[in-house]
Amino acid sequence: MFSLRISSIIEGAKIYVDGEYVGMTDASGTLVVQMTAGEHTVRAEKEGYNPAEATMVVPDQLSVTLYLVKKTYQVTIVVEEA
């Protein structure tokens, strides 16, 4: 087993490894999980942010940073003559 350090920079991001929930990032935006050797997909999600995902090979990589970007919304205003 290997310790993998996952950082999302954002506190409270839900972390999934190979589609399975493994925990939530702490106040520093970090979570450490135990991993087996091999290829794994790591995903971070938080409401109000676009999810981020990376595929990595353990033990070649023992840390990954996933950057969550705030969602943006487009608003269209139509003004009609009365």
N, C-alpha and C positions, 0 to 999 in steps of 0.2 A: 504494500500500500504506500501511496505517496500523498503528501499534503499539498493541496493545490490552493493557492491564494487567488481569490476572485475579487476584483475591485470594480465597482460601478460608479464610484465617486458620489453616488446618491445614497443617502440613508434610507433604509426600508425597502430596497428593491428586492423583489422575489427572484431567487436564483433557481434555475433548472439545469440539470445535467442529464443529457440523453433523454430529455422529455420528462424527467422525474424531478419533482420539487425537492430541493435539498436544504433550503433555509432562506433567511432574509439577511441583507447586509446590515451591519451595525452602524453606530453614529459616524464612524469614519468612512462608511461606504464599502466595507470589506467583509468578506466571509471566507473562512478557511474550511475546506472539506477534504475528506480522505478519498483518494481515487486509486483505481487499479491502472496498471500500465495499458497503453493503447490509445486509440483515437476516440475523442469525446466531443460532443457538442454542448457548449455552455450558452445559456440564454438568461438575460436579465430583463425584468419587466416591472414597471411601476405605473399606476394610474396617472394619466396626464403626460406621459412620456412615450415616445416610440420605442419599441423593444429593440434590444441589441443582441447579436448572436455571434459566436466565433467557434470554429472547429480547431481543436488542438490535439497534439500527441503528447501523452504523459509517458515517460519522464522527461522527454526532450524539452518540454515547457512546463514549468511549475508555477507560473503566474499568468494571469490574463486580466486585461482591463477592458471593460465593455462600457462604451460611452452612450448614456441615455440622453436623448435630445428631446426637449419639451415639444409637445405637439403644437402645431400652429393651425389655425382655422381661418378660412377665407369667409368674409362677410360681404354680401352684395346688397347695396341699398339702391332701391329703385324709387325715383321721385316721379309721381304722376301729376299732371295738371288737373286741378279740380274743376 
